[in-house]
Amino acid sequence: MTEDFFKRDPLFLAPLAGFSDPPLRGVVKKFGCDATVSEMISANALVFEGEKTLKMLEKNAAETPFFVQIAGGDAEIIKKAVLLINKFEGIDGIDLNCGCPVPKVVKQ
Ligand SMILES: Cc1cc2nc3c(=O)[nH]c(=O)nc-3n(C[C@H](O)[C@H](O)[C@H](O)COP(=O)(O)O)c2cc1C
């Protein structure tokens, strides 16, 4: 991702829990989307490094730049999740979900 990426008013696919998985993101890339974001991933689940959760960090080869969205309620856990994500190649940024109104997220 070059420094002037955001100056070009890039088109993002919004994070959509339950929808913005790799197949959907692959399709929207073909229709001209510039940047894609993963489904929301729980920071708590990430730090457990379960197979299913780590799979949510996978992307299609065409997805550059690619952002991962995380959510959590504990700063230490979020920090651990960020450090873990930083170990993965091909993830250009992290989106911290601070406003999802869904009850199961608000509870955290
Ligand atoms: C089914 C669904 C799931 C969503 N999941 C997330 C999510 O996981 N994280 C998030 O930040 N926003 C989520 N959103 C909000 C969307 O990313 C987006 O901000 C919202 O739909 C408004 O987009 P619009 O202004 O293009 O209509 C979700 C929205 C919908 C409809």
The ligand as a Gaussian input file, in Angstrom:
#p B3LYP/6-31G(d) Opt

LIG

0 1
 C      -25.180000      -7.814000       8.195000
 C      -24.255000      -6.718000       8.615000
 C      -23.110000      -7.031000       9.324000
 C      -22.247000      -6.002000       9.733000
 N      -21.120000      -6.340000      10.411000
 C      -20.267000      -5.360000      10.776000
 C      -19.071000      -5.678000      11.455000
 O      -18.776000      -6.832000      11.748000
 N      -18.256000      -4.649000      11.766000
 C      -18.546000      -3.339000      11.470000
 O      -17.751000      -2.439000      11.783000
 N      -19.667000      -3.015000      10.826000
 C      -20.523000      -3.995000      10.478000
 N      -21.666000      -3.666000       9.817000
 C      -21.885000      -2.266000       9.434000
 C      -21.420000      -2.070000       7.994000
 O      -20.022000      -2.311000       7.875000
 C      -21.702000      -0.643000       7.481000
 O      -20.996000       0.297000       8.232000
 C      -23.144000      -0.296000       7.567000
 O      -23.895000      -1.310000       6.931000
 C      -23.433000       1.075000       6.898000
 O      -22.982000       1.022000       5.585000
 P      -23.596000       1.991000       4.467000
 O      -23.393000       3.377000       4.985000
 O      -22.785000       1.703000       3.236000
 O      -25.014000       1.594000       4.354000
 C      -22.548000      -4.650000       9.428000
 C      -23.707000      -4.352000       8.697000
 C      -24.556000      -5.358000       8.309000
 C      -25.792000      -4.998000       7.543000

